[in-house]
Amino acid sequence: MRIAQVECTPRQEVYNPGDVLNVAVRFRDSFVGQCEAGLIRRDGAAQPLPADFKRNVLARSSNRLYEGQIQVREDQIGACILLVRLTPVKGEAETVPAGEQIIEVRPLRP
C-alpha cells in the first residue's frame, strides 16, 4: 500500500470553502480495496484522528490509480493536509498523509 504520487488539481495558492479538488492517488504496486480522501486541519494532525473524519471515496481507475473529488468545507479554514484512508480487501484500514502539500483555506469575504 505504498503511495507513489498524489495529485490535487486545480493548483492554487489559496482555496475557499466550496471549492472542489480533483484528487488522483497513484500506488507503486497494485492496490485493491477502498481508498478514501479528506482534508484535516494541520494543527489537528498531531492529535489522534477521529474515526469519522469526513472523507470521500475515490473511484478505482486501475489497480494503481484511484481518482475522485473532495470539497473544501467551511470548518477547514486554515492550513490543511490531505489524508488518505486505505482499506485493502484483506487487511486492516490505515490512514496516512498524502504527500507534503499544504492546502491553505481562507474564508470568502464579501
Secondary structure, DSSP 8 states (H G I E B T S, - for coil): --EEEEEEES--S-B-TT-EEEEEEEESS---EEEEEEEEEGGGTTS---TT---EEEEEEETTEEEEEEE--GGG-EEEEEEEEEEESSS--EEEEEEEEEEEE-----
